[in-house]
Amino acid sequence: MTMSDIGFLSAFIVGLLGGAHCVGMCGGIVGALAVGLPDTRRRWPILLAYNGGRIASYTLAGALMGALGFFFSGLLPVQLAQRALLSLAGLFLVLMGLYLAGWSNLLVHVEQLGELLWRRIEPMGRGLIPVRSTGQGFALGLVWGWLPCGLVYSALVWTLASGSALEGAALMLAFGLGTLPNLLLMGVAAAQLNRWIRIGPVRVIAGSLIILFGAALLFDAWSI
């Protein structure tokens, strides 16, 4: 397994562990989709289309951030640029872990930075509800993928250190696929999943593991 493979696997696991936050941020819209579609045969294609659109937005954002990181790395000596970008990514993951575990709300302030963009995009999503087709579901996912979210922002900062638009896109694709199980379950078992992810030990374990990922990135940064 290469270092890139490890990075993609880590991004997937971070998305998976962040399920408590995913359900809190996107669970409402996914639950609304499910409730509005009592016919199971129609529910699954639309839920999959919605999540496909959401992950497509993450992948595009990852490509943009990877390209930005590549540009930034050209302005500084290579070692210094890698150290700065990896340190920033590690710090954001630690903050995300603290937030998930319920030990700090600092990341909420970071989410608020995206509110200006979200206010411009969100009305497009409202125009797609109620969703009656997979095309509408995909379009709604494309819009909802830009919802201000500390977990997504933490992963995006990670892609800054990826070195290219392609690597950044791949990292965010892996991260998005990691978030998929929780949100698909939210669509079919909203109440049960919501109760489970609010259990204190579950949140603490998930948050602690993400903190360990962040600490590992910080260690890598200062081992260069």
PyMOL commands that place a pseudoatom at each C-alpha (Angstrom):
pseudoatom trace, name=CA, resn=MET, resi=1, chain=A, elem=C, hetatm=0, pos=[0.000, 0.000, 0.000]
pseudoatom trace, name=CA, resn=THR, resi=2, chain=A, elem=C, hetatm=0, pos=[1.439, 3.394, -1.035]
pseudoatom trace, name=CA, resn=MET, resi=3, chain=A, elem=C, hetatm=0, pos=[1.379, 6.589, 1.019]
pseudoatom trace, name=CA, resn=SER, resi=4, chain=A, elem=C, hetatm=0, pos=[-1.322, 7.921, -1.313]
pseudoatom trace, name=CA, resn=ASP, resi=5, chain=A, elem=C, hetatm=0, pos=[-3.433, 4.832, -0.636]
pseudoatom trace, name=CA, resn=ILE, resi=6, chain=A, elem=C, hetatm=0, pos=[-3.013, 5.410, 3.112]
pseudoatom trace, name=CA, resn=GLY, resi=7, chain=A, elem=C, hetatm=0, pos=[-4.111, 9.026, 2.654]
pseudoatom trace, name=CA, resn=PHE, resi=8, chain=A, elem=C, hetatm=0, pos=[-7.233, 7.995, 0.748]
pseudoatom trace, name=CA, resn=LEU, resi=9, chain=A, elem=C, hetatm=0, pos=[-8.051, 5.322, 3.334]
pseudoatom trace, name=CA, resn=SER, resi=10, chain=A, elem=C, hetatm=0, pos=[-7.575, 7.870, 6.134]
pseudoatom trace, name=CA, resn=ALA, resi=11, chain=A, elem=C, hetatm=0, pos=[-9.859, 10.344, 4.370]
pseudoatom trace, name=CA, resn=PHE, resi=12, chain=A, elem=C, hetatm=0, pos=[-12.518, 7.633, 4.020]
pseudoatom trace, name=CA, resn=ILE, resi=13, chain=A, elem=C, hetatm=0, pos=[-12.252, 6.736, 7.720]
pseudoatom trace, name=CA, resn=VAL, resi=14, chain=A, elem=C, hetatm=0, pos=[-12.445, 10.400, 8.789]
pseudoatom trace, name=CA, resn=GLY, resi=15, chain=A, elem=C, hetatm=0, pos=[-15.644, 10.762, 6.744]
pseudoatom trace, name=CA, resn=LEU, resi=16, chain=A, elem=C, hetatm=0, pos=[-17.024, 7.598, 8.321]
pseudoatom trace, name=CA, resn=LEU, resi=17, chain=A, elem=C, hetatm=0, pos=[-16.133, 8.633, 11.883]
pseudoatom trace, name=CA, resn=GLY, resi=18, chain=A, elem=C, hetatm=0, pos=[-17.629, 12.066, 11.330]
pseudoatom trace, name=CA, resn=GLY, resi=19, chain=A, elem=C, hetatm=0, pos=[-21.073, 10.481, 10.997]
pseudoatom trace, name=CA, resn=ALA, resi=20, chain=A, elem=C, hetatm=0, pos=[-22.418, 12.263, 14.075]
pseudoatom trace, name=CA, resn=HIS, resi=21, chain=A, elem=C, hetatm=0, pos=[-21.676, 15.615, 12.477]
pseudoatom trace, name=CA, resn=CYS, resi=22, chain=A, elem=C, hetatm=0, pos=[-22.957, 14.510, 9.063]
pseudoatom trace, name=CA, resn=VAL, resi=23, chain=A, elem=C, hetatm=0, pos=[-26.303, 13.505, 10.534]
pseudoatom trace, name=CA, resn=GLY, resi=24, chain=A, elem=C, hetatm=0, pos=[-26.552, 16.808, 12.385]
pseudoatom trace, name=CA, resn=MET, resi=25, chain=A, elem=C, hetatm=0, pos=[-25.723, 18.939, 9.340]
pseudoatom trace, name=CA, resn=CYS, resi=26, chain=A, elem=C, hetatm=0, pos=[-27.345, 17.036, 6.457]
pseudoatom trace, name=CA, resn=GLY, resi=27, chain=A, elem=C, hetatm=0, pos=[-29.678, 14.656, 8.261]
pseudoatom trace, name=CA, resn=GLY, resi=28, chain=A, elem=C, hetatm=0, pos=[-32.606, 17.055, 8.089]
pseudoatom trace, name=CA, resn=ILE, resi=29, chain=A, elem=C, hetatm=0, pos=[-32.649, 17.274, 4.315]
pseudoatom trace, name=CA, resn=VAL, resi=30, chain=A, elem=C, hetatm=0, pos=[-32.033, 13.530, 3.916]
pseudoatom trace, name=CA, resn=GLY, resi=31, chain=A, elem=C, hetatm=0, pos=[-34.831, 12.774, 6.368]
pseudoatom trace, name=CA, resn=ALA, resi=32, chain=A, elem=C, hetatm=0, pos=[-37.134, 15.125, 4.453]
pseudoatom trace, name=CA, resn=LEU, resi=33, chain=A, elem=C, hetatm=0, pos=[-36.300, 13.323, 1.210]
pseudoatom trace, name=CA, resn=ALA, resi=34, chain=A, elem=C, hetatm=0, pos=[-37.139, 9.967, 2.773]
pseudoatom trace, name=CA, resn=VAL, resi=35, chain=A, elem=C, hetatm=0, pos=[-40.377, 11.147, 4.382]
pseudoatom trace, name=CA, resn=GLY, resi=36, chain=A, elem=C, hetatm=0, pos=[-41.526, 12.705, 1.121]
pseudoatom trace, name=CA, resn=LEU, resi=37, chain=A, elem=C, hetatm=0, pos=[-41.008, 9.428, -0.707]
pseudoatom trace, name=CA, resn=PRO, resi=38, chain=A, elem=C, hetatm=0, pos=[-42.869, 6.652, 1.121]
pseudoatom trace, name=CA, resn=ASP, resi=39, chain=A, elem=C, hetatm=0, pos=[-42.400, 4.292, -1.827]
pseudoatom trace, name=CA, resn=THR, resi=40, chain=A, elem=C, hetatm=0, pos=[-39.087, 2.476, -1.091]
pseudoatom trace, name=CA, resn=ARG, resi=41, chain=A, elem=C, hetatm=0, pos=[-38.519, 1.772, -4.785]
pseudoatom trace, name=CA, resn=ARG, resi=42, chain=A, elem=C, hetatm=0, pos=[-38.357, 5.515, -5.459]
pseudoatom trace, name=CA, resn=ARG, resi=43, chain=A, elem=C, hetatm=0, pos=[-36.584, 6.398, -2.216]
pseudoatom trace, name=CA, resn=TRP, resi=44, chain=A, elem=C, hetatm=0, pos=[-33.299, 4.612, -2.809]
pseudoatom trace, name=CA, resn=PRO, resi=45, chain=A, elem=C, hetatm=0, pos=[-32.541, 5.968, -6.321]
pseudoatom trace, name=CA, resn=ILE, resi=46, chain=A, elem=C, hetatm=0, pos=[-33.249, 9.530, -5.167]
pseudoatom trace, name=CA, resn=LEU, resi=47, chain=A, elem=C, hetatm=0, pos=[-31.197, 9.154, -1.972]
pseudoatom trace, name=CA, resn=LEU, resi=48, chain=A, elem=C, hetatm=0, pos=[-28.304, 7.764, -4.027]
pseudoatom trace, name=CA, resn=ALA, resi=49, chain=A, elem=C, hetatm=0, pos=[-28.635, 10.591, -6.563]
pseudoatom trace, name=CA, resn=TYR, resi=50, chain=A, elem=C, hetatm=0, pos=[-28.661, 13.204, -3.790]
pseudoatom trace, name=CA, resn=ASN, resi=51, chain=A, elem=C, hetatm=0, pos=[-25.545, 11.758, -2.197]
pseudoatom trace, name=CA, resn=GLY, resi=52, chain=A, elem=C, hetatm=0, pos=[-23.883, 11.449, -5.593]
pseudoatom trace, name=CA, resn=GLY, resi=53, chain=A, elem=C, hetatm=0, pos=[-24.415, 15.172, -6.158]
pseudoatom trace, name=CA, resn=ARG, resi=54, chain=A, elem=C, hetatm=0, pos=[-23.130, 15.985, -2.678]
pseudoatom trace, name=CA, resn=ILE, resi=55, chain=A, elem=C, hetatm=0, pos=[-19.967, 13.926, -3.179]
pseudoatom trace, name=CA, resn=ALA, resi=56, chain=A, elem=C, hetatm=0, pos=[-19.468, 15.468, -6.632]
pseudoatom trace, name=CA, resn=SER, resi=57, chain=A, elem=C, hetatm=0, pos=[-19.401, 18.909, -4.999]
pseudoatom trace, name=CA, resn=TYR, resi=58, chain=A, elem=C, hetatm=0, pos=[-16.869, 17.687, -2.430]
pseudoatom trace, name=CA, resn=THR, resi=59, chain=A, elem=C, hetatm=0, pos=[-14.708, 16.279, -5.233]
pseudoatom trace, name=CA, resn=LEU, resi=60, chain=A, elem=C, hetatm=0, pos=[-14.815, 19.558, -7.161]
pseudoatom trace, name=CA, resn=ALA, resi=61, chain=A, elem=C, hetatm=0, pos=[-13.937, 21.532, -4.029]
pseudoatom trace, name=CA, resn=GLY, resi=62, chain=A, elem=C, hetatm=0, pos=[-11.059, 19.101, -3.384]
pseudoatom trace, name=CA, resn=ALA, resi=63, chain=A, elem=C, hetatm=0, pos=[-9.710, 19.683, -6.891]
pseudoatom trace, name=CA, resn=LEU, resi=64, chain=A, elem=C, hetatm=0, pos=[-9.833, 23.454, -6.386]
pseudoatom trace, name=CA, resn=MET, resi=65, chain=A, elem=C, hetatm=0, pos=[-8.098, 23.242, -3.007]
pseudoatom trace, name=CA, resn=GLY, resi=66, chain=A, elem=C, hetatm=0, pos=[-5.485, 20.807, -4.314]
pseudoatom trace, name=CA, resn=ALA, resi=67, chain=A, elem=C, hetatm=0, pos=[-4.713, 23.204, -7.157]
pseudoatom trace, name=CA, resn=LEU, resi=68, chain=A, elem=C, hetatm=0, pos=[-4.518, 26.091, -4.679]
pseudoatom trace, name=CA, resn=GLY, resi=69, chain=A, elem=C, hetatm=0, pos=[-2.119, 24.095, -2.503]
pseudoatom trace, name=CA, resn=PHE, resi=70, chain=A, elem=C, hetatm=0, pos=[0.044, 23.332, -5.542]
pseudoatom trace, name=CA, resn=PHE, resi=71, chain=A, elem=C, hetatm=0, pos=[0.186, 27.036, -6.369]
pseudoatom trace, name=CA, resn=PHE, resi=72, chain=A, elem=C, hetatm=0, pos=[0.960, 27.971, -2.760]
pseudoatom trace, name=CA, resn=SER, resi=73, chain=A, elem=C, hetatm=0, pos=[3.729, 25.371, -2.501]
pseudoatom trace, name=CA, resn=GLY, resi=74, chain=A, elem=C, hetatm=0, pos=[5.458, 27.033, -5.444]
pseudoatom trace, name=CA, resn=LEU, resi=75, chain=A, elem=C, hetatm=0, pos=[5.762, 30.294, -3.520]
pseudoatom trace, name=CA, resn=LEU, resi=76, chain=A, elem=C, hetatm=0, pos=[7.798, 28.794, -0.670]
pseudoatom trace, name=CA, resn=PRO, resi=77, chain=A, elem=C, hetatm=0, pos=[10.663, 26.320, -0.317]
pseudoatom trace, name=CA, resn=VAL, resi=78, chain=A, elem=C, hetatm=0, pos=[9.202, 22.815, -0.753]
pseudoatom trace, name=CA, resn=GLN, resi=79, chain=A, elem=C, hetatm=0, pos=[9.952, 21.636, 2.785]
pseudoatom trace, name=CA, resn=LEU, resi=80, chain=A, elem=C, hetatm=0, pos=[8.515, 24.765, 4.391]
pseudoatom trace, name=CA, resn=ALA, resi=81, chain=A, elem=C, hetatm=0, pos=[5.367, 24.631, 2.240]
pseudoatom trace, name=CA, resn=GLN, resi=82, chain=A, elem=C, hetatm=0, pos=[4.756, 20.943, 3.068]
pseudoatom trace, name=CA, resn=ARG, resi=83, chain=A, elem=C, hetatm=0, pos=[5.266, 21.569, 6.763]
pseudoatom trace, name=CA, resn=ALA, resi=84, chain=A, elem=C, hetatm=0, pos=[2.898, 24.559, 6.806]
pseudoatom trace, name=CA, resn=LEU, resi=85, chain=A, elem=C, hetatm=0, pos=[0.132, 22.821, 4.852]
pseudoatom trace, name=CA, resn=LEU, resi=86, chain=A, elem=C, hetatm=0, pos=[0.319, 19.545, 6.778]
pseudoatom trace, name=CA, resn=SER, resi=87, chain=A, elem=C, hetatm=0, pos=[0.372, 21.429, 10.095]
pseudoatom trace, name=CA, resn=LEU, resi=88, chain=A, elem=C, hetatm=0, pos=[-2.748, 23.365, 9.106]
pseudoatom trace, name=CA, resn=ALA, resi=89, chain=A, elem=C, hetatm=0, pos=[-4.506, 20.162, 8.024]
pseudoatom trace, name=CA, resn=GLY, resi=90, chain=A, elem=C, hetatm=0, pos=[-3.562, 18.392, 11.255]
pseudoatom trace, name=CA, resn=LEU, resi=91, chain=A, elem=C, hetatm=0, pos=[-4.756, 21.320, 13.363]
pseudoatom trace, name=CA, resn=PHE, resi=92, chain=A, elem=C, hetatm=0, pos=[-8.152, 21.348, 11.655]
pseudoatom trace, name=CA, resn=LEU, resi=93, chain=A, elem=C, hetatm=0, pos=[-8.577, 17.612, 12.173]
pseudoatom trace, name=CA, resn=VAL, resi=94, chain=A, elem=C, hetatm=0, pos=[-7.747, 17.980, 15.873]
pseudoatom trace, name=CA, resn=LEU, resi=95, chain=A, elem=C, hetatm=0, pos=[-10.343, 20.763, 16.133]
pseudoatom trace, name=CA, resn=MET, resi=96, chain=A, elem=C, hetatm=0, pos=[-12.871, 18.540, 14.348]
pseudoatom trace, name=CA, resn=GLY, resi=97, chain=A, elem=C, hetatm=0, pos=[-12.187, 15.687, 16.758]
pseudoatom trace, name=CA, resn=LEU, resi=98, chain=A, elem=C, hetatm=0, pos=[-12.583, 17.979, 19.771]
pseudoatom trace, name=CA, resn=TYR, resi=99, chain=A, elem=C, hetatm=0, pos=[-15.881, 19.233, 18.355]
pseudoatom trace, name=CA, resn=LEU, resi=100, chain=A, elem=C, hetatm=0, pos=[-17.238, 15.746, 17.658]
pseudoatom trace, name=CA, resn=ALA, resi=101, chain=A, elem=C, hetatm=0, pos=[-16.298, 14.564, 21.133]
pseudoatom trace, name=CA, resn=GLY, resi=102, chain=A, elem=C, hetatm=0, pos=[-18.082, 17.564, 22.661]
pseudoatom trace, name=CA, resn=TRP, resi=103, chain=A, elem=C, hetatm=0, pos=[-14.898, 19.034, 24.158]
pseudoatom trace, name=CA, resn=SER, resi=104, chain=A, elem=C, hetatm=0, pos=[-14.669, 22.270, 22.124]
pseudoatom trace, name=CA, resn=ASN, resi=105, chain=A, elem=C, hetatm=0, pos=[-16.872, 24.389, 19.837]
pseudoatom trace, name=CA, resn=LEU, resi=106, chain=A, elem=C, hetatm=0, pos=[-14.078, 26.365, 18.166]
pseudoatom trace, name=CA, resn=LEU, resi=107, chain=A, elem=C, hetatm=0, pos=[-14.882, 24.797, 14.799]
pseudoatom trace, name=CA, resn=VAL, resi=108, chain=A, elem=C, hetatm=0, pos=[-18.333, 26.386, 14.841]
pseudoatom trace, name=CA, resn=HIS, resi=109, chain=A, elem=C, hetatm=0, pos=[-16.659, 29.745, 14.195]
pseudoatom trace, name=CA, resn=VAL, resi=110, chain=A, elem=C, hetatm=0, pos=[-14.923, 28.273, 11.140]
pseudoatom trace, name=CA, resn=GLU, resi=111, chain=A, elem=C, hetatm=0, pos=[-18.270, 27.067, 9.789]
pseudoatom trace, name=CA, resn=GLN, resi=112, chain=A, elem=C, hetatm=0, pos=[-19.620, 30.594, 10.097]
pseudoatom trace, name=CA, resn=LEU, resi=113, chain=A, elem=C, hetatm=0, pos=[-17.023, 31.783, 7.561]
pseudoatom trace, name=CA, resn=GLY, resi=114, chain=A, elem=C, hetatm=0, pos=[-18.916, 29.895, 4.849]
pseudoatom trace, name=CA, resn=GLU, resi=115, chain=A, elem=C, hetatm=0, pos=[-22.266, 31.494, 5.630]
pseudoatom trace, name=CA, resn=LEU, resi=116, chain=A, elem=C, hetatm=0, pos=[-21.839, 34.314, 3.082]
pseudoatom trace, name=CA, resn=LEU, resi=117, chain=A, elem=C, hetatm=0, pos=[-21.395, 31.892, 0.179]
pseudoatom trace, name=CA, resn=TRP, resi=118, chain=A, elem=C, hetatm=0, pos=[-24.136, 29.610, 1.496]
pseudoatom trace, name=CA, resn=ARG, resi=119, chain=A, elem=C, hetatm=0, pos=[-26.699, 32.435, 1.613]
pseudoatom trace, name=CA, resn=ARG, resi=120, chain=A, elem=C, hetatm=0, pos=[-26.210, 32.897, -2.127]
pseudoatom trace, name=CA, resn=ILE, resi=121, chain=A, elem=C, hetatm=0, pos=[-26.405, 29.190, -2.995]
pseudoatom trace, name=CA, resn=GLU, resi=122, chain=A, elem=C, hetatm=0, pos=[-29.089, 27.917, -0.615]
pseudoatom trace, name=CA, resn=PRO, resi=123, chain=A, elem=C, hetatm=0, pos=[-32.098, 29.460, -2.458]
pseudoatom trace, name=CA, resn=MET, resi=124, chain=A, elem=C, hetatm=0, pos=[-31.283, 27.263, -5.466]
pseudoatom trace, name=CA, resn=GLY, resi=125, chain=A, elem=C, hetatm=0, pos=[-31.701, 24.202, -3.253]
pseudoatom trace, name=CA, resn=ARG, resi=126, chain=A, elem=C, hetatm=0, pos=[-35.066, 25.334, -1.915]
pseudoatom trace, name=CA, resn=GLY, resi=127, chain=A, elem=C, hetatm=0, pos=[-36.334, 25.554, -5.479]
pseudoatom trace, name=CA, resn=LEU, resi=128, chain=A, elem=C, hetatm=0, pos=[-35.645, 21.829, -5.938]
pseudoatom trace, name=CA, resn=ILE, resi=129, chain=A, elem=C, hetatm=0, pos=[-37.851, 20.726, -3.032]
pseudoatom trace, name=CA, resn=PRO, resi=130, chain=A, elem=C, hetatm=0, pos=[-40.007, 18.614, -3.025]
pseudoatom trace, name=CA, resn=VAL, resi=131, chain=A, elem=C, hetatm=0, pos=[-37.778, 16.201, -4.934]
pseudoatom trace, name=CA, resn=ARG, resi=132, chain=A, elem=C, hetatm=0, pos=[-39.645, 14.011, -7.365]
pseudoatom trace, name=CA, resn=SER, resi=133, chain=A, elem=C, hetatm=0, pos=[-36.857, 12.617, -9.595]
pseudoatom trace, name=CA, resn=THR, resi=134, chain=A, elem=C, hetatm=0, pos=[-33.253, 11.448, -9.466]
pseudoatom trace, name=CA, resn=GLY, resi=135, chain=A, elem=C, hetatm=0, pos=[-32.228, 14.484, -11.507]
pseudoatom trace, name=CA, resn=GLN, resi=136, chain=A, elem=C, hetatm=0, pos=[-33.683, 16.801, -8.881]
pseudoatom trace, name=CA, resn=GLY, resi=137, chain=A, elem=C, hetatm=0, pos=[-32.040, 14.731, -6.158]
pseudoatom trace, name=CA, resn=PHE, resi=138, chain=A, elem=C, hetatm=0, pos=[-28.631, 15.004, -7.808]
pseudoatom trace, name=CA, resn=ALA, resi=139, chain=A, elem=C, hetatm=0, pos=[-29.018, 18.758, -8.317]
pseudoatom trace, name=CA, resn=LEU, resi=140, chain=A, elem=C, hetatm=0, pos=[-30.050, 19.207, -4.681]
pseudoatom trace, name=CA, resn=GLY, resi=141, chain=A, elem=C, hetatm=0, pos=[-26.973, 17.234, -3.608]
pseudoatom trace, name=CA, resn=LEU, resi=142, chain=A, elem=C, hetatm=0, pos=[-24.752, 19.483, -5.733]
pseudoatom trace, name=CA, resn=VAL, resi=143, chain=A, elem=C, hetatm=0, pos=[-26.129, 22.500, -3.873]
pseudoatom trace, name=CA, resn=TRP, resi=144, chain=A, elem=C, hetatm=0, pos=[-26.083, 20.924, -0.415]
pseudoatom trace, name=CA, resn=GLY, resi=145, chain=A, elem=C, hetatm=0, pos=[-22.457, 19.901, -0.883]
pseudoatom trace, name=CA, resn=TRP, resi=146, chain=A, elem=C, hetatm=0, pos=[-21.512, 23.547, -0.261]
pseudoatom trace, name=CA, resn=LEU, resi=147, chain=A, elem=C, hetatm=0, pos=[-23.285, 23.745, 3.108]
pseudoatom trace, name=CA, resn=PRO, resi=148, chain=A, elem=C, hetatm=0, pos=[-20.872, 25.270, 5.689]
pseudoatom trace, name=CA, resn=CYS, resi=149, chain=A, elem=C, hetatm=0, pos=[-19.533, 22.237, 7.544]
pseudoatom trace, name=CA, resn=GLY, resi=150, chain=A, elem=C, hetatm=0, pos=[-16.545, 22.012, 9.854]
pseudoatom trace, name=CA, resn=LEU, resi=151, chain=A, elem=C, hetatm=0, pos=[-15.942, 18.363, 8.968]
pseudoatom trace, name=CA, resn=VAL, resi=152, chain=A, elem=C, hetatm=0, pos=[-15.812, 19.142, 5.237]
pseudoatom trace, name=CA, resn=TYR, resi=153, chain=A, elem=C, hetatm=0, pos=[-13.636, 22.202, 5.841]
pseudoatom trace, name=CA, resn=SER, resi=154, chain=A, elem=C, hetatm=0, pos=[-11.207, 20.092, 7.869]
pseudoatom trace, name=CA, resn=ALA, resi=155, chain=A, elem=C, hetatm=0, pos=[-10.926, 17.599, 5.021]
pseudoatom trace, name=CA, resn=LEU, resi=156, chain=A, elem=C, hetatm=0, pos=[-10.551, 20.398, 2.464]
pseudoatom trace, name=CA, resn=VAL, resi=157, chain=A, elem=C, hetatm=0, pos=[-7.645, 21.925, 4.386]
pseudoatom trace, name=CA, resn=TRP, resi=158, chain=A, elem=C, hetatm=0, pos=[-6.076, 18.467, 4.264]
pseudoatom trace, name=CA, resn=THR, resi=159, chain=A, elem=C, hetatm=0, pos=[-6.316, 18.522, 0.442]
pseudoatom trace, name=CA, resn=LEU, resi=160, chain=A, elem=C, hetatm=0, pos=[-4.253, 21.707, 0.368]
pseudoatom trace, name=CA, resn=ALA, resi=161, chain=A, elem=C, hetatm=0, pos=[-1.272, 19.497, 1.202]
pseudoatom trace, name=CA, resn=SER, resi=162, chain=A, elem=C, hetatm=0, pos=[-2.161, 16.896, -1.444]
pseudoatom trace, name=CA, resn=GLY, resi=163, chain=A, elem=C, hetatm=0, pos=[0.086, 18.479, -4.093]
pseudoatom trace, name=CA, resn=SER, resi=164, chain=A, elem=C, hetatm=0, pos=[-2.289, 18.582, -7.073]
pseudoatom trace, name=CA, resn=ALA, resi=165, chain=A, elem=C, hetatm=0, pos=[-5.869, 19.087, -8.209]
pseudoatom trace, name=CA, resn=LEU, resi=166, chain=A, elem=C, hetatm=0, pos=[-6.175, 15.371, -9.053]
pseudoatom trace, name=CA, resn=GLU, resi=167, chain=A, elem=C, hetatm=0, pos=[-4.923, 14.230, -5.638]
pseudoatom trace, name=CA, resn=GLY, resi=168, chain=A, elem=C, hetatm=0, pos=[-7.151, 16.778, -3.899]
pseudoatom trace, name=CA, resn=ALA, resi=169, chain=A, elem=C, hetatm=0, pos=[-10.195, 15.570, -5.836]
pseudoatom trace, name=CA, resn=ALA, resi=170, chain=A, elem=C, hetatm=0, pos=[-9.366, 11.929, -5.018]
pseudoatom trace, name=CA, resn=LEU, resi=171, chain=A, elem=C, hetatm=0, pos=[-8.989, 12.685, -1.288]
pseudoatom trace, name=CA, resn=MET, resi=172, chain=A, elem=C, hetatm=0, pos=[-12.353, 14.439, -1.149]
pseudoatom trace, name=CA, resn=LEU, resi=173, chain=A, elem=C, hetatm=0, pos=[-13.973, 11.639, -3.153]
pseudoatom trace, name=CA, resn=ALA, resi=174, chain=A, elem=C, hetatm=0, pos=[-12.683, 9.146, -0.577]
pseudoatom trace, name=CA, resn=PHE, resi=175, chain=A, elem=C, hetatm=0, pos=[-13.883, 11.395, 2.247]
pseudoatom trace, name=CA, resn=GLY, resi=176, chain=A, elem=C, hetatm=0, pos=[-17.317, 11.768, 0.639]
pseudoatom trace, name=CA, resn=LEU, resi=177, chain=A, elem=C, hetatm=0, pos=[-17.662, 8.010, 0.223]
pseudoatom trace, name=CA, resn=GLY, resi=178, chain=A, elem=C, hetatm=0, pos=[-16.852, 7.689, 3.932]
pseudoatom trace, name=CA, resn=THR, resi=179, chain=A, elem=C, hetatm=0, pos=[-19.803, 9.921, 4.800]
pseudoatom trace, name=CA, resn=LEU, resi=180, chain=A, elem=C, hetatm=0, pos=[-22.146, 7.921, 2.567]
pseudoatom trace, name=CA, resn=PRO, resi=181, chain=A, elem=C, hetatm=0, pos=[-23.131, 5.041, 4.927]
pseudoatom trace, name=CA, resn=ASN, resi=182, chain=A, elem=C, hetatm=0, pos=[-24.312, 7.385, 7.674]
pseudoatom trace, name=CA, resn=LEU, resi=183, chain=A, elem=C, hetatm=0, pos=[-26.427, 9.539, 5.379]
pseudoatom trace, name=CA, resn=LEU, resi=184, chain=A, elem=C, hetatm=0, pos=[-27.926, 6.577, 3.550]
pseudoatom trace, name=CA, resn=LEU, resi=185, chain=A, elem=C, hetatm=0, pos=[-28.876, 5.076, 6.899]
pseudoatom trace, name=CA, resn=MET, resi=186, chain=A, elem=C, hetatm=0, pos=[-30.287, 8.452, 7.891]
pseudoatom trace, name=CA, resn=GLY, resi=187, chain=A, elem=C, hetatm=0, pos=[-32.623, 8.191, 4.944]
pseudoatom trace, name=CA, resn=VAL, resi=188, chain=A, elem=C, hetatm=0, pos=[-34.095, 4.864, 6.023]
pseudoatom trace, name=CA, resn=ALA, resi=189, chain=A, elem=C, hetatm=0, pos=[-33.576, 4.704, 9.794]
pseudoatom trace, name=CA, resn=ALA, resi=190, chain=A, elem=C, hetatm=0, pos=[-33.431, 8.337, 10.860]
pseudoatom trace, name=CA, resn=ALA, resi=191, chain=A, elem=C, hetatm=0, pos=[-34.724, 8.037, 14.412]
pseudoatom trace, name=CA, resn=GLN, resi=192, chain=A, elem=C, hetatm=0, pos=[-32.640, 4.998, 15.388]
pseudoatom trace, name=CA, resn=LEU, resi=193, chain=A, elem=C, hetatm=0, pos=[-29.408, 6.385, 13.902]
pseudoatom trace, name=CA, resn=ASN, resi=194, chain=A, elem=C, hetatm=0, pos=[-29.946, 9.794, 15.451]
pseudoatom trace, name=CA, resn=ARG, resi=195, chain=A, elem=C, hetatm=0, pos=[-30.288, 8.224, 18.906]
pseudoatom trace, name=CA, resn=TRP, resi=196, chain=A, elem=C, hetatm=0, pos=[-27.202, 6.076, 18.418]
pseudoatom trace, name=CA, resn=ILE, resi=197, chain=A, elem=C, hetatm=0, pos=[-24.834, 8.839, 17.296]
pseudoatom trace, name=CA, resn=ARG, resi=198, chain=A, elem=C, hetatm=0, pos=[-25.871, 11.000, 20.257]
pseudoatom trace, name=CA, resn=ILE, resi=199, chain=A, elem=C, hetatm=0, pos=[-24.607, 8.411, 22.747]
pseudoatom trace, name=CA, resn=GLY, resi=200, chain=A, elem=C, hetatm=0, pos=[-21.739, 10.052, 24.628]
pseudoatom trace, name=CA, resn=PRO, resi=201, chain=A, elem=C, hetatm=0, pos=[-19.168, 7.224, 24.316]
pseudoatom trace, name=CA, resn=VAL, resi=202, chain=A, elem=C, hetatm=0, pos=[-19.805, 6.931, 20.552]
pseudoatom trace, name=CA, resn=ARG, resi=203, chain=A, elem=C, hetatm=0, pos=[-19.069, 10.610, 20.029]
pseudoatom trace, name=CA, resn=VAL, resi=204, chain=A, elem=C, hetatm=0, pos=[-15.999, 10.494, 22.276]
pseudoatom trace, name=CA, resn=ILE, resi=205, chain=A, elem=C, hetatm=0, pos=[-14.531, 7.473, 20.491]
pseudoatom trace, name=CA, resn=ALA, resi=206, chain=A, elem=C, hetatm=0, pos=[-15.135, 8.984, 17.035]
pseudoatom trace, name=CA, resn=GLY, resi=207, chain=A, elem=C, hetatm=0, pos=[-13.742, 12.362, 18.107]
pseudoatom trace, name=CA, resn=SER, resi=208, chain=A, elem=C, hetatm=0, pos=[-10.691, 10.783, 19.734]
pseudoatom trace, name=CA, resn=LEU, resi=209, chain=A, elem=C, hetatm=0, pos=[-9.847, 8.781, 16.624]
pseudoatom trace, name=CA, resn=ILE, resi=210, chain=A, elem=C, hetatm=0, pos=[-10.063, 11.887, 14.438]
pseudoatom trace, name=CA, resn=ILE, resi=211, chain=A, elem=C, hetatm=0, pos=[-7.801, 13.712, 16.921]
pseudoatom trace, name=CA, resn=LEU, resi=212, chain=A, elem=C, hetatm=0, pos=[-5.298, 10.865, 16.458]
pseudoatom trace, name=CA, resn=PHE, resi=213, chain=A, elem=C, hetatm=0, pos=[-5.452, 11.362, 12.669]
pseudoatom trace, name=CA, resn=GLY, resi=214, chain=A, elem=C, hetatm=0, pos=[-4.773, 15.064, 13.176]
pseudoatom trace, name=CA, resn=ALA, resi=215, chain=A, elem=C, hetatm=0, pos=[-1.897, 14.338, 15.565]
pseudoatom trace, name=CA, resn=ALA, resi=216, chain=A, elem=C, hetatm=0, pos=[-0.413, 11.934, 12.996]
pseudoatom trace, name=CA, resn=LEU, resi=217, chain=A, elem=C, hetatm=0, pos=[-0.502, 14.663, 10.341]
pseudoatom trace, name=CA, resn=LEU, resi=218, chain=A, elem=C, hetatm=0, pos=[1.170, 17.089, 12.738]
pseudoatom trace, name=CA, resn=PHE, resi=219, chain=A, elem=C, hetatm=0, pos=[3.844, 14.493, 13.463]
pseudoatom trace, name=CA, resn=ASP, resi=220, chain=A, elem=C, hetatm=0, pos=[4.396, 13.978, 9.717]
pseudoatom trace, name=CA, resn=ALA, resi=221, chain=A, elem=C, hetatm=0, pos=[4.644, 17.730, 9.209]
pseudoatom trace, name=CA, resn=TRP, resi=222, chain=A, elem=C, hetatm=0, pos=[7.431, 18.138, 11.729]
pseudoatom trace, name=CA, resn=SER, resi=223, chain=A, elem=C, hetatm=0, pos=[9.227, 14.974, 10.670]
pseudoatom trace, name=CA, resn=ILE, resi=224, chain=A, elem=C, hetatm=0, pos=[9.914, 16.388, 7.191]
for i in range(1, 224): cmd.bond("trace and resi %d" % i, "trace and resi %d" % (i + 1))
show_as sticks, trace
zoom trace
